[in-house]
């Protein structure tokens, strides 16, 4: 009931959003880059894909998790979450992150410990009330992060990550702990802190046109390095907000340079992003050099023009 009401409200507020590729994706000089993705986007995706996977798998119990998150991630047991805290919609997962390279996970060194906050799942009002209208979840995020850091130690750096509300919680932890890197995906604009002192410690990936971007409190971007990508130009704003499609796209882009990301693409059957050139059932070629032919991303205008031409011919 709540999911339907939320979807209806968003549909009223946001008309169907058909967006066009950004210059960072498909315009010159990036058409000869692997998949038509600019080098700086590809590099950012290589850096961020493990955290996109972790943020997806923070939604424990959902049916669209990464069944095979790859050799760079290993899930750990977290502290028990008190019933009164879980009742406020708060949850998270913890992962060890291992270095990239060949060989099994046992042959690799751990390079980070990831705490991934779950975002809003719309199964009840608790997430919206305690995470957006009030600051309860922020205080819980800070408290549980401190407890996990004390329990597991600081032998490797800590990283926080999350999608939507989880991204806002990761922002708060990063602000409170300037040494902690943070990665956010389609992050909620409803965070409390505004500091830019350690902005370079935070990275945000947003899908262009996703629903929460319409609710930003001001025109200033968050205090972070922000990448806006346009993987799903033919989808509506609600679909664009989901974490799994965004994580799939980031991992697909990363797989042009990272064997580990390519392994995750193959193991989980990740499909080519709608916007990328080529047939929809195209398999990923793996780490690739520059392309021999330009890769021009598929935008809404071309689809519309083809549909109009087809309809006209049918009418004749």
C-alpha positions in Angstrom: 0.0 0.0 0.0 2.8 2.4 1.0 4.9 1.5 -2.0 1.9 2.2 -4.3 1.1 5.5 -2.6 4.7 6.6 -2.8 5.0 5.7 -6.5 1.7 7.5 -7.2 3.0 10.6 -5.4 6.3 10.6 -7.3 4.4 10.0 -10.6 2.3 13.1 -9.9 5.3 15.2 -8.9 7.6 14.0 -11.7 6.4 13.5 -15.3 8.1 10.7 -17.2 11.7 11.6 -17.5 13.5 10.9 -20.8 17.0 12.2 -20.6 19.8 12.5 -23.1 23.4 11.5 -22.8 25.8 13.8 -21.0 29.0 15.1 -22.7 30.9 12.9 -20.3 29.4 9.8 -21.8 29.1 10.0 -25.6 30.2 13.3 -27.1 33.6 14.0 -28.7 36.3 13.1 -27.8 34.9 10.1 -25.9 33.3 8.2 -28.8 36.5 6.2 -29.3 36.9 5.3 -25.7 35.8 1.8 -24.6 32.0 1.7 -24.7 31.9 5.4 -25.4 32.6 6.2 -21.8 35.1 9.0 -21.0 38.3 8.0 -19.3 37.6 10.0 -16.1 34.1 8.3 -15.8 35.7 4.9 -16.4 38.4 5.6 -13.8 35.8 6.7 -11.2 33.7 3.6 -11.9 36.8 1.3 -11.3 37.2 3.1 -8.0 33.6 3.0 -7.0 32.1 -0.3 -8.2 32.9 -2.3 -5.1 31.0 0.2 -3.0 28.1 0.2 -5.4 27.9 -3.6 -5.0 28.1 -3.2 -1.2 25.4 -0.5 -1.1 23.1 -2.8 -3.1 23.8 -5.8 -0.8 23.0 -3.6 2.2 19.4 -4.2 1.4 19.5 -7.6 3.1 16.6 -9.8 2.1 15.7 -8.0 -1.2 15.5 -10.1 -4.4 17.8 -8.0 -6.5 21.1 -8.3 -4.6 24.4 -9.4 -6.2 24.5 -13.1 -5.6 28.2 -13.2 -6.6 29.8 -9.9 -5.4 33.3 -11.0 -6.7 36.6 -11.6 -5.1 37.2 -8.0 -3.9 34.3 -8.2 -1.3 33.7 -10.5 1.7 30.7 -10.0 3.9 31.4 -9.9 7.7 28.9 -10.3 10.6 28.0 -7.0 12.1 27.0 -6.2 15.7 23.4 -7.1 16.6 21.1 -4.1 15.9 18.9 -3.4 18.9 15.2 -4.0 18.3 14.4 -0.3 19.0 17.0 0.8 16.5 15.8 -1.7 13.8 12.3 -0.4 14.5 13.5 3.0 13.2 14.4 1.4 9.9 18.1 1.4 10.6 20.3 -1.4 9.2 23.7 -1.9 7.6 26.2 -4.5 6.4 30.0 -4.8 6.7 32.5 -6.1 4.1 36.2 -6.6 3.8 37.6 -5.2 0.6 40.6 -6.9 -1.0 43.2 -5.6 -3.4 42.7 -6.0 -7.1 44.7 -8.5 -9.1 44.9 -12.0 -10.2 44.5 -15.1 -8.0 42.0 -16.0 -5.3 40.9 -13.8 -2.5 43.2 -15.8 -0.2 46.2 -14.5 -2.2 45.1 -10.8 -1.8 45.6 -8.4 1.0 42.6 -6.5 2.6 42.8 -2.8 1.7 39.6 -1.5 3.4 36.7 -2.3 5.6 33.4 -1.1 4.3 30.3 -0.2 6.3 27.3 0.0 3.9 24.1 1.7 5.2 20.8 0.5 4.0 18.6 3.2 2.4 14.8 3.6 2.5 13.0 0.5 1.5 9.4 1.8 1.8 8.2 -1.2 3.9 7.0 1.2 6.5 7.0 4.8 7.6 9.9 4.4 10.0 12.6 5.1 7.4 11.0 8.3 6.2 10.1 9.5 9.7 13.4 8.7 11.6 15.7 9.1 8.6 14.4 12.1 6.8 12.0 14.1 9.0 14.1 13.5 12.1 17.8 12.8 12.8 17.5 9.5 14.7 19.1 7.5 12.0 22.0 9.9 11.8 22.7 9.4 15.5 22.4 5.7 15.1 24.8 5.7 12.1 27.4 7.6 14.1 27.0 5.3 17.1 27.2 2.0 15.3 30.1 3.1 13.1 32.1 4.0 16.3 31.2 0.7 17.8 32.2 -1.3 14.8 35.4 0.6 14.4 36.3 -0.1 18.1 35.4 -3.8 17.6 37.2 -4.5 14.3 40.1 -2.1 14.7 41.9 0.2 12.3 44.4 -2.1 10.7 42.9 -1.1 7.3 41.1 2.2 6.4 37.4 2.4 6.9 35.0 3.3 4.0 31.3 4.2 4.4 28.8 3.9 1.6 25.1 3.8 0.9 22.2 4.4 -1.5 19.5 7.1 -1.0 19.1 7.6 2.8 22.1 5.3 3.2 24.1 7.8 1.2 23.0 10.6 3.5 24.1 8.5 6.6 27.5 7.8 4.9 27.9 11.6 4.3 27.3 12.3 8.0 29.9 9.7 9.1 32.4 11.1 6.7 31.9 14.6 8.0 32.3 13.5 11.6 35.4 11.4 10.7 37.4 13.3 8.1 39.8 10.4 7.5 37.0 8.1 6.3 36.2 7.9 2.6 32.6 7.8 1.6 30.8 6.7 -1.6 27.2 7.6 -2.2 24.7 6.4 -4.9 21.6 8.4 -5.9 22.1 9.9 -2.5 19.4 11.6 -0.5 19.7 15.4 -0.4 18.3 15.4 3.2 21.5 15.3 5.2 22.4 17.6 8.1 26.0 18.6 7.6 27.2 21.1 5.0 30.9 21.1 5.6 33.3 21.1 2.6 36.4 20.7 4.6 36.9 17.1 3.5 34.8 17.1 0.4 37.5 15.3 -1.6 37.0 12.3 0.7 33.5 11.8 -0.8 32.3 10.5 -4.2 28.8 10.6 -5.4 27.3 8.8 -8.4 23.8 9.8 -9.5 21.7 8.6 -12.4 20.6 11.6 -14.4 16.9 12.5 -13.8 16.4 10.2 -10.8 13.6 11.2 -8.5 15.5 12.6 -5.5 17.4 15.2 -7.5 14.1 17.2 -7.7 14.1 17.5 -3.9 17.5 19.0 -3.4 17.4 21.7 -0.8 19.4 24.2 -2.9 21.2 24.5 -6.2 24.6 23.8 -4.7 26.0 20.3 -5.3 26.8 18.2 -2.2 30.3 18.6 -0.8 31.8 15.8 -2.8 33.1 14.8 -6.2 29.9 14.2 -8.2 29.5 12.0 -11.3 26.1 12.2 -13.1 25.7 9.3 -15.6 22.9 8.6 -17.9 22.6 4.8 -18.2 18.8 4.6 -18.5 17.6 7.5 -20.7 14.3 5.7 -21.5 13.3 5.0 -17.9 11.2 7.1 -15.6 12.5 8.9 -12.5 11.4 6.3 -10.0 13.2 3.4 -11.8 16.3 5.6 -12.2 16.5 6.0 -8.4 16.9 2.2 -7.8 20.4 1.2 -6.7 20.8 -2.1 -8.6 20.5 -0.6 -12.1 23.0 2.1 -11.1 25.4 -0.4 -9.6 25.1 -2.6 -12.7 26.0 0.3 -14.9 28.9 1.5 -12.8 30.2 -2.1 -12.7 29.8 -2.5 -16.5 31.8 0.7 -17.1 34.5 -0.4 -14.7 34.8 -3.7 -16.5 36.4 -2.0 -19.5 39.4 -1.5 -17.3 39.1 -3.8 -14.3 39.2 -7.7 -14.6 37.5 -7.8 -11.1 34.6 -5.8 -12.3 34.4 -7.9 -15.5 34.2 -11.0 -13.3 31.2 -9.5 -11.4 29.5 -8.6 -14.8 29.9 -12.2 -16.0 29.0 -13.9 -12.7 25.8 -11.8 -12.2 24.6 -11.6 -15.9 24.7 -7.8 -16.0 23.2 -6.5 -19.2 24.6 -3.7 -21.3 23.2 -0.3 -20.2 20.4 0.9 -22.5 22.3 4.0 -23.5 25.5 2.3 -24.7 25.9 1.7 -28.4 25.4 -1.8 -29.8 22.6 -4.5 -29.5 20.8 -4.9 -26.2 22.1 -8.5 -25.8 25.7 -7.5 -26.4 28.1 -9.2 -24.0 30.9 -7.3 -22.3 34.3 -7.6 -24.1 36.3 -7.1 -20.9 39.2 -4.7 -20.4 39.5 -3.0 -23.8 41.7 -0.6 -25.7 40.4 2.4 -27.6 37.7 1.5 -30.1 38.3 1.3 -33.9 34.9 2.7 -34.6 33.0 5.5 -32.7 30.6 4.4 -30.1 27.8 6.9 -30.1 25.4 6.4 -27.2 21.7 5.8 -28.0 19.6 8.7 -26.9 15.8 9.3 -26.6 15.7 11.4 -29.7 16.9 8.6 -32.0 14.4 6.1 -30.5 11.6 8.6 -30.9 12.6 9.4 -34.5 12.7 5.7 -35.4 9.3 5.1 -33.7 7.8 8.0 -35.6 9.2 6.8 -38.9 7.9 3.3 -38.3 4.4 4.6 -37.4 4.3 6.7 -40.5 5.3 3.8 -42.7 2.6 1.6 -41.1 0.0 4.3 -41.8 1.0 4.4 -45.4 
